[in-house]
Amino acid sequence: MSESETTVDALPPEHFVPEATRENYDQIARDRASVTGNTPKQELAELRKQWLEQHKKDPQAGYNHLAEWAKGRDPGDGTTDAASEAKSRAIESVRRDPLASVGGFAGDPDVQKALKERYDAEGTEQVSPSTGSIPNPGPAPIDAGSSSGS
């Protein structure tokens, strides 16, 4: 391992750039391409150059991760089905906040997997797939031998 290489360098750039962020920058590149006449890939390459410059000014902000993610990436024409996009956003929401509403995706196996990964990492309770909430064990038991006020 070279001096500049670390174990973090071995992780894929997607690890540091959330899916929603990737989708947003893909869309920004497509929007810019529709105005400039360039391809979305060229526009994302231009954003990459800007991120590399920004990284030189602020090395702690993570622009290098965005630049690595964008290297050679082609955002394409943006044709995806709405259900896939909604599911992707639900999974990203669960990863950020496990108690977030995931709408009709609460029972989806991929969403459940994301929930399980999040809770396993935190060591907390699982969310019920049917309700999308943490199971309620009911009221806490009252110790019959204790009395307050004496």
C-alpha positions as a printed Julia matrix, in Angstrom:
150×3 Matrix{Float64}:
   0.0    0.0     0.0
   1.47   3.34   -0.99
   1.72   6.27    1.39
  -1.18   8.08   -0.28
  -3.42   5.01   -0.38
  -5.54   4.23    2.64
  -8.2    1.64    3.39
 -10.81   4.33    2.71
  -9.44   4.64   -0.84
 -10.38   0.99   -1.37
 -14.08   1.71   -0.86
 -16.14   2.46   -3.97
 -17.08   6.12   -4.45
 -20.77   5.2    -4.2
 -20.09   4.45   -0.54
 -19.56   8.17    0.09
 -22.19   9.58   -2.28
 -25.8    8.78   -1.33
 -28.06   7.38   -4.03
 -30.35  10.42   -3.95
 -27.33  12.69   -4.5
 -26.18  10.58   -7.44
 -29.66  10.71   -8.97
 -29.81  14.49   -8.49
 -26.44  15.1   -10.17
 -27.36  12.77  -13.02
 -30.51  14.86  -13.54
 -28.55  18.12  -13.29
 -26.16  16.85  -15.99
 -29.12  15.89  -18.22
 -30.78  19.28  -17.67
 -27.55  21.15  -18.46
 -27.06  19.02  -21.57
 -30.51  19.93  -22.86
 -29.54  23.61  -22.63
 -25.92  23.48  -23.82
 -26.28  20.89  -26.58
 -23.56  18.7   -25.0
 -24.15  15.14  -23.88
 -25.05  14.44  -20.23
 -21.7   12.61  -19.93
 -19.83  15.77  -21.03
 -21.77  17.89  -18.56
 -21.02  15.49  -15.71
 -17.34  15.58  -16.71
 -17.49  19.38  -16.44
 -19.04  19.08  -12.96
 -16.24  16.65  -12.08
 -13.63  19.27  -13.04
 -15.39  21.8   -10.81
 -15.46  19.33   -7.91
 -11.75  18.63   -8.28
 -11.04  22.38   -8.15
 -13.34  22.72   -5.15
 -11.51  19.84   -3.44
  -8.22  21.75   -3.75
  -9.84  24.69   -1.93
 -11.66  22.62    0.68
 -10.15  19.11    1.0
 -12.39  18.11    3.91
 -15.72  18.73    2.16
 -15.84  15.48    0.19
 -15.73  16.9    -3.34
 -13.1   14.28   -4.17
 -15.71  11.57   -3.59
 -18.15  13.26   -5.94
 -15.38  13.59   -8.53
 -14.42   9.92   -8.23
 -18.05   8.86   -8.55
 -18.46  11.0   -11.69
 -15.27   9.73  -13.36
 -16.33   8.1   -16.64
 -19.99   8.02  -15.59
 -22.7    8.43  -18.21
 -25.98   9.72  -16.72
 -27.79   8.53  -19.85
 -31.08   9.94  -20.97
 -32.8    9.51  -17.62
 -35.33   6.92  -18.69
 -36.24   4.95  -15.59
 -39.64   3.89  -14.41
 -41.31   5.85  -11.63
 -41.75   2.79   -9.4
 -38.0    2.09   -9.41
 -37.23   5.69   -8.54
 -39.77   5.72   -5.71
 -38.36   2.47   -4.33
 -34.8    3.84   -4.5
 -35.85   6.95   -2.62
 -37.67   4.84    0.0
 -34.52   2.76    0.57
 -32.4    5.91    0.85
 -34.91   7.4     3.32
 -34.78   4.26    5.46
 -30.99   4.36    5.51
 -31.06   7.97    6.71
 -33.98   7.65    9.13
 -35.38   4.19    9.87
 -38.6    5.66   11.2
 -39.22   7.61    8.01
 -42.42   6.84    6.2
 -41.74   4.5     3.32
 -45.27   4.53    1.98
 -46.3    1.42    0.1
 -42.76   0.03    0.21
 -42.8   -1.03    3.88
 -43.16  -4.7     2.91
 -40.72  -4.59   -0.01
 -37.81  -7.04    0.5
 -35.17  -4.47   -0.53
 -36.58  -1.88    1.87
 -36.73  -4.51    4.62
 -33.09  -5.41    3.9
 -32.08  -1.73    4.21
 -33.99  -1.51    7.51
 -32.34  -4.67    8.83
 -28.87  -3.4     7.86
 -29.53  -0.09    9.59
 -30.87  -1.66   12.77
 -28.16  -4.33   12.87
 -25.55  -1.59   12.63
 -27.22   0.34   15.47
 -28.22  -2.68   17.53
 -31.79  -1.41   17.82
 -35.22  -2.98   17.34
 -36.63  -3.96   13.98
 -39.47  -2.11   12.29
 -42.61  -4.12   11.63
 -43.03  -4.68    7.87
 -46.81  -4.54    8.13
 -47.05  -1.21    9.95
 -43.7    0.42    9.28
 -43.21   1.14   12.99
 -41.33  -0.37   15.91
 -43.48  -3.01   17.64
 -45.03  -1.72   20.85
 -44.71  -4.24   23.69
 -47.42  -2.4    25.64
 -47.17  -0.49   28.9
 -44.23  -1.1    31.19
 -45.07  -3.49   34.04
 -45.6   -1.95   37.46
 -43.76  -3.56   40.33
 -46.44  -4.49   42.85
 -43.98  -4.37   45.75
 -43.07  -0.72   45.29
 -45.11   2.2    46.45
 -44.57   5.85   45.88
 -44.88   8.4    48.61
 -43.74   6.24   51.57
